[in-house]
């Protein structure tokens, strides 16, 4: 499986997506700083809402990113028939698709975790100088919040698989990406007290749906022709 993952990453020039992920992880804290600093007079943010905002924006960005990856690694290859080449290898088709899904899940999880950490500590460091967050935000409180909410990061990486079902059903990259956008904003909408995604049962249910729809998308793949 590891060899398949490496082959897939070389085949799709995956380095460009990794670079894109790191660029996004740098843009997000900069965006958050300017957003919070500009609004500090009219709409100052509390420390609780600051933590929520970082979580929400990060997960929204990388759930959408995962939709782009699914459309590129799977749906687009079906449309272009390029996946037929890999299906000629003496390897189970399920393993081929599974390797692609592992890449998507791993990418999404890594960059959500990484970007949350970078954003929390970078914005808090700037807050120590510019004071645009109401209430005390310490590195210890950030770390405690991060650890207590990391299960949501795992959940988000599972939720990222939901667009696969709709994308494969329609064989449409547009449908895949639009579904990812809808899910991302559905989970991220609201505030620290009212966000749909803050209720653990919601992302966990969507994670289960994501895994189930991924199974539905590949369980008959050994007997299904590429149309």
N, C-alpha and C positions, 0 to 999 in steps of 0.2 A: 504493500500500500504506500509506503514512504517513497518508493521509486516512482510509482504512478503520480504522486503529488509533485515530486520534483520535475517529472516529465511534463506535466500539465503546466506548471509554472514557467518552465522554459518555453513551451510551445506558445503560450499566450503573452510572452514578454511581461510577466507579472510584476517585474521591477517597477514598471510605470505606475501600477496601482499602489504599490508600497510607498513609492515617492509621493503619490497623491495623498495617501493616508497621513504621512508625516507632515505634509504641507497643511492639510486640514487641521491637524493637531496643533499646529502653530498659529493658524489663523483664528481658531476658535477663542483662545484666551485673549488675543489682541482685540477681537470683536467684542468680547464680553467686557473688557476693560473700558473701551470707548463707550459702549452702551451704558454701562453703569456710571461712569464718570460724568458723561453728558447729562444724565438724568438725576444726578445726585441732589440737585436743588429742588426740582419739581416732583420727582418720584423716587426718593431714596429707597433702597432695597434693604430688607432685614437680612440678618445672617442666615436664617432658615431658608428664606426665598432664594438667597444667593446659592446655597448648596443645591437646591432644587433646580435652579436655572442651569447650572453647569451640567447636572445629570441629564436634564431634558434636552438641551441643545446638542449635547454630545451624542446621545442615543438617536435623536432624530437624524443627525447628519450621517451616522454610520449605518443605520438601518436603510436609509436611502442608498448609501454607497453599496450595501450588500445587494440591493435590487439591481444596481448597475452590473455588479459582478455576476449575478445569476443570469442576467440577460446576455452578458458577453460570453461566459464560460459554457453555458448550456443552451439557452433558447436560441441565440444567434447561430450557434454551431448546427443546431437542428435545421434552422431555416436555410443555411448555406450548404447543408449536407456535408460539411467538413468533418462532422463527428463520425461519419461512416468510415473514415480512415482508421480512427482509433478502434472502431468496432471490428475491424479486420484482424486486430491483434489477438493472439491466443490468451485473452484475458476476459474474465466475466464482465459483461456490460455493466452489471450492478456495481462492480468494483470501480469501474471507470467513472460512473456518475457519482458514486460515493466519494471518490477522491476529490471531485470538484466541490461537493458539498462541504467536505472537511476544510477545504481551502476557504470557502466563504465563511463558515462558522469561525474558524481560527482567526481570519482577518478581522472580522467584525468584533469578536471578543477582545482581541489584543488591542485594537485601536480605541475601543470604548474605554477599556481600563487605562491605557496609557494616556489618552487625552483628558480623561477626568482628573487624573493625578496632576498632569502638567497644568491644567486650567485652574484647579483648586489652589495649588501652591503659588503659581505665577500671579494670579489675580489677587490672592491674599497678600502676597509680598508688596504689590503695588498699592493695595489698600492701606497697608501700614504707613505709607508715605502720603497718600492722597485722601484717605478717610472718606470713602464713598459708600461704605456698608454700615448700616445701623446695627450695633451690638458687637460683641467680641467674637472674633474668628481666630482661633489658634490652630497651630499645626496639629495639636493633639485632638482637637474637636473635628478637624477635617479628616484625620486618619480614622477616628472612631466612626464617623459618618460613612466614609468610604468602605470600611470593612463590613459595616452593618447593611450596606446596600449593594454589595458586590453580586449578590444573587440575582439582582435585577439585570446586571450586565450579562450573566449567563442566559438569563431569560430572553434578553434582547437579541442575542446571537441565535437563539432558537426561533424567535419570532421572525427573524430575517428570512427563514425558509418558506414562509407562507406565500410570498409572491411567486415562488416556483410553480405551485399548482396552477395558478391562474395563467401564468406565462406559458406553461406547457400546454394547457387546455386550448389556449388561443394561438399558440405558437407565435407570440407577439412580444417583442422586446418592450414596446410601449406599454402594454398591459402590465408587464412585470414591474417596470419602474413606477408606473402610476399606483399600482397596488402597494408597493413599498412606501411611497410618499404618504398615501392615505393611512396606512398602519402606523407609520412614524409619528405623524401629527395627531392621530387618534390617541396614542399612548402618551404623547408629550404635552397635550393641551391642558390648560388649567393653571393651577398654582400649587404650592407645596401642600395645601390642605385638601384640594379638590381634584387633583390630577387623576385621570382614569388609571394611568400607569402606576400610580402610587399604591393602588390596592393590589397586593401580591397575587391574588387569585386571577386577575385579568391577564397580566403578562405570562403567568404560569399556564393558564388555559391556552393562550395563543401559542406558547411554546409547544404544548402538546399537539395543538392543531398543526403547527409548522412541521413537527416531526412526522405526524400522521400524513399530511399532504405530501411531504417528501417521499414517504413510503408509497403512497398511491401513484406518485409520478414515476417510480422506478420498479415497482414490484413485477410488472409484466414486460419489462424492457427487453428481456431475453427473447421474447416471442413477438416483439413489435418491430415492424420495419420502419425505417426512417423515410417518411413520406415527402 
